[in-house]
Amino acid sequence: MKSAIINQFGEPDVFEMADIQTPIINSDQILIKVNTVSINPIDWKQRKGNHKFILGSPFPIVLGYDACGEVVEVGDEIDKFKKGDIVFGVLDNKYGGAMAEYAVGHEKCFALKPGNISTQEAAAFPMVSLTSLQAFRDKANLKPGQTILINGASGGVGHIAMQIARIMGVKIIAVASSKSKGFVKQFNPDSFVDYNEQDVLNLDKKVDVFFDVAGNYTFPKTKHLLKTKGIYLNLNYLNSLTKMPVNKFHQLFSKGKKAKTLVMKHNNSDLGMIAQWINEGELKIKIDRTFHLDQISEAHEYAQKGHSKGKNIVVIDNPPQNKKTHGQ
Ligand SMILES: NC(=O)c1ccc[n+]([C@@H]2O[C@H](COP(=O)([O-])OP(=O)(O)OC[C@H]3O[C@@H](n4cnc5c(N)ncnc54)[C@H](OP(=O)(O)O)[C@@H]3O)[C@@H](O)[C@H]2O)c1
């Protein structure tokens, strides 16, 4: 099958187009014909080799976690999906494996694609939506009427996080650059902070949750902005682990304020909830740039600049027609 592979870690030009063997599924997995993949920062971090000490170097590596495509084969133990279904989700293999004609994942990775969006849009939702939902519900325990600051509101996670916070009835302070102001304001945050104009640390507001999507702050630096029992929530899991001893020390003198981090979990009932919000028109994705598989190096080059407005996608194949989706 056609695939973008890497045979070494490095810059975006390490990608090679190759013909490799189609993955073989286990009895608890499904095989999809990939239509579209979206790029997340984890993809370009892994391309650089940032996770090689944990995941090893099993070259050739096929990167990419977020995908939408048609189910072409199901294992004997699978009962949620059948051949011909159009699914979207986050793959659960080491290094993903989505940047190819075919990809494999367990049942927990997928849900039926919502019927009211394209396969290209669907590929952009899974990781950023699951991350935001699980961060707010499981880590921040957000309640209606509370206030969240979203630092990095214009990117993949940020623009979805604003919409999920709104669904949960939470007030939003969105932080992004001057260039992203127009983009962010379309999601109607209660207030917008331009980090080029104003130092976030000098804000005269207190928040229940400081959601540090961009990851350029720390718990000790931001705890004065937190209300009693407020939470500083960071998405850089490995970095947060190294800061845990310092954070624990600061928590001792912080009126119940806490530092937390998370790793997105594969969960198809969460993905089903996201599909429902999409079907109800509550959750919309913004695609910044669209690339084709042979433009994978350009796609990574652009995404790793870290200033995307919404998501970047890579189209592998033409969209499947007239197949079963969520809401049909
Ligand atoms: N733990 C997990 O399970 C998990 C899951 C998903 C993502 N993540 C992590 O979350 C992070 C964000 O992911 P993403 O998909 O949203 O990335 P992204 O699409 O590249 O967006 C990055 C955002 O950061 C903003 N930004 C850059 N510099 C900033 C600054 N100095 N102050 C405030 N905002 C700034 C950018 O806004 P401007 O262009 O306006 O500067 C941009 O909107 C990544 O590190 C990713 O690895 C973790």
The ligand as an ORCA input file, in Angstrom:
! r2SCAN-3c Opt
* xyz 0 1
  N      -1.723     15.383     26.478
  C      -2.450     15.088     25.413
  O      -3.100     14.024     25.368
  C      -2.491     16.061     24.265
  C      -3.475     15.929     23.266
  C      -3.524     16.881     22.250
  C      -2.579     17.914     22.219
  N      -1.626     17.985     23.177
  C      -0.617     19.077     23.174
  O      -1.293     20.321     23.232
  C      -0.505     21.306     22.606
  C      -1.371     22.134     21.646
  O      -1.882     21.308     20.614
  P      -2.656     21.972     19.376
  O      -3.125     20.845     18.527
  O      -3.647     22.958     19.843
  O      -1.437     22.765     18.650
  P      -1.507     23.855     17.487
  O      -2.706     23.582     16.634
  O      -0.183     23.911     16.858
  O      -1.819     25.232     18.224
  C      -0.872     25.876     18.991
  C      -1.514     27.157     19.499
  O      -0.630     27.724     20.459
  C      -0.757     29.128     20.355
  N       0.444     29.796     20.858
  C       1.701     29.747     20.357
  N       2.504     30.507     21.117
  C       1.726     31.018     22.116
  C       1.963     31.875     23.221
  N       3.171     32.373     23.459
  N       0.927     32.163     24.044
  C      -0.309     31.658     23.823
  N      -0.600     30.873     22.779
  C       0.408     30.557     21.949
  C      -0.969     29.419     18.892
  O      -1.729     30.620     18.787
  P      -1.170     31.927     17.969
  O      -0.945     31.433     16.561
  O      -2.262     32.911     18.098
  O       0.128     32.291     18.635
  C      -1.739     28.201     18.415
  O      -3.101     28.507     18.365
  C       0.663     20.564     21.928
  O       1.822     20.677     22.724
  C       0.186     19.127     21.895
  O       1.246     18.183     21.880
  C      -1.546     17.078     24.200
*
